[in-house]
Amino acid sequence: MVARSRLPFLILLALLTALAGAPVLQAQAPAQAPAPPAAADAVEAARQAVVKVRAFVSGEARTARTLGTVREGSGVVIDADGLIVTIGYVILEAMGVEITDHRGRTMRAEIVGYDADTGLGLLRATEALTVKPAPMGRAGRLTEGERVAIVAAGDDGRQAALMVQRREFAGYWEYMLDEAVFVSPPHPRWAGAGLFTSDGRLVAIGSLLVGQVAPGVPVPGNMMIPIDLLRPILGDLLALGRMSTPSRPWLGINVQEAPVGVVVTRVQPESPAERGGLKLGDIIVGVAGQPIRNIPEFYRRLWARGDAGVEVGLELLESSGPRALKLTTGDRRRYMKAGQSY
């Protein structure tokens, strides 16, 4: 077994070799053979299940300033009735969505649901899609160094990549995944792109471009959301457009890690944080009497307090000393000005 301390070097070596166009070797493993014709055919079939997604958002939407009013990405057809999974931020607060299939047909799509915890969104085509749905695999079965394909909409949307790591990801916008998928080289059109195994199974959905694909590996990559996260929530999204369980406590802030605790880098207007007196530049060092050292610890302590609407005590670090602040959390879903279709 390869020592964990050597993995960053081995991953970097494999990625640099791949980028140079040479055959890639897995550490302490035989060289991977070229993909057989059956595997190439499977990924090509999966490519046909990838559609272009274009969403139109009102200028008054909460996310209009940061995400824009016209957003584009990809989505993957996952059932025979035209159900499409995509990255949620493309369709968040959208008043209208259209999709374009692999044949170039453009049609309207309805928003089925959105889940803030996973970041996934669902659409349904309003016309029949003559395409075989992409079969869903399991991201949890991916191995480091495994060859995969990132597929975005368009004839030039397919790109070979390596699965680098599965690890925790904490975003600055009150978002965290216990296990995200990191791949490289990054796809230039990552939003909503499908990640497929060599046998054409969908295992993740493209979310972000990251500067370091793994700790200690100075190579860019994509962070992707495991499709495994869709299975437990699919029934609720189809029936309700959202999760049936109560939402997590939400403040409406962006944060980044500080030498001690986390620092507030943005406070959303009319958010629980703004109403409670939290300000740009405030340093949060504790939640409900428990110290925090980093972003994941901050989120876990916040979310452990109960459901959205619970009162939370924060400990702030100021030049004059520590200060306690109590505020009532909110529901992110209700804060957003969602479209009428979900």
Residue, then its C-alpha position, 0 to 999 in steps of 0.5 A: m500500500v502506498a504511504r499517505s505521505r507519498l500520495p501528493f508526490l505520486i498524484l502530482l507525477a501522474l497528473l504531470t505525466a498525463l498532461a504531457g500526453a504520456p501513458v499514466l502509471q498507477a503507483q505500485a500497480p501495472a500500467q493501465a491498458p488503453a480503454p477497450p472499444a466497449a468502454a469508449d462506446a459506453v462513454e459516447a452513449a453517456r455523452q449523448a445523455v448530457v444536455k446544455v442548460r440555460a437559466f434565466v433569473s430576475g435581476e431582483a433575485r438574491t443571487a443575481r449579483t453574484l451568479g448573474t441573470v443568465r447562467e449556463g451549464s450542463g446537465v445529465v438525463i437520468d430517466a426515460d421521462g426526461l429527468i435531468v440532474t445538474i448543479g443547483y446554482v445554475i438554476l437557483e432562483a430561475m424563472g425560466v430554463e431551457i435545455t439543448d440536447h445532443r442533436g441541437r434541439t432546444m426546448r423548455a425545461e421545468i425546475v423539479g427541485y433544488d437541495a442546498d445541502t448537496g448543491l444538486g438541482l433537478l430539471r425535467a424536459t417538457e418534450a420527449l428526449t430520444v436518448k438513453p438515460a445515463p446509468m448511475g454508478r457510485a462515487g464511493r467506489l472510485t479509486e485514486g488514479e482511476r481514469v474517468a471522463i468529464v463530459a459537458a454539453g457540446d460535441d467538444g465536451r468530453q475530456a479525459a481525467l484522473m480521479v485524484q481524491r475523495r475528501e471533505f470539502a468546506g465552501y465559504w458560503e455555509y456549505m460542506l460535503d463530507e466527501a467530495v470528488f476531486v479530478s484533474p485536469p479540470h474541465p473548462r466548462w465544469a458547471g453541471a458536467g457529468l463525471f463518468t466511469s469507463d463503463g459509462r456510469l454517472v458518478a458525480i456532477g461538476s461544481l467548482l474549479v479548484g486551484q489545488v486538486a489535493p493538499g500539497v498538489p499545486v495542480p488545478g482540478n474540479m470539485m464534483i458532487p457525488i451522485d450518491l448524494l442524490r439517491p437518498i433525497l430523490g423522492d423528496l425532490l420529486a414530490l416536494g421540490r425540496m427536502s421534507t426534513p427541516s432546514r439547517p440553521w443558516l446565517g447568510i455569511n461568507v467566511q474564510e479561515a483565520p489564524v484563530g477561528v473564521v473571519v466574516t468576508r461577506v454579510q448578505p443583505e436582509s439575512p439573519a446575520e445582518r439582522g443580528g448585528l454580525k459585520l464584515g471583518d468580524i472574527i468568530v472564535g466560538v459557537a454556543g460556548q465551544p471554540i472553533r478552529n476552522i470552517p468545518e468545525f464552525y459549520r458542524r457546531l452551528w448545524a448541531r444547534g438544531d433546525a433553522g430558526v434556532e437561536v445561536g450564541l457566537e463568540l467574537l474576537e475583537s481588539s478590546g477582547p471577546r464579545a458574545l452575540k446572540l442571533t436567530t438563524g434563518d432558513r436559506r430556502r425561504y430567503m431565496k426568491a425561488g421560481q414558481s415551479y419548485 
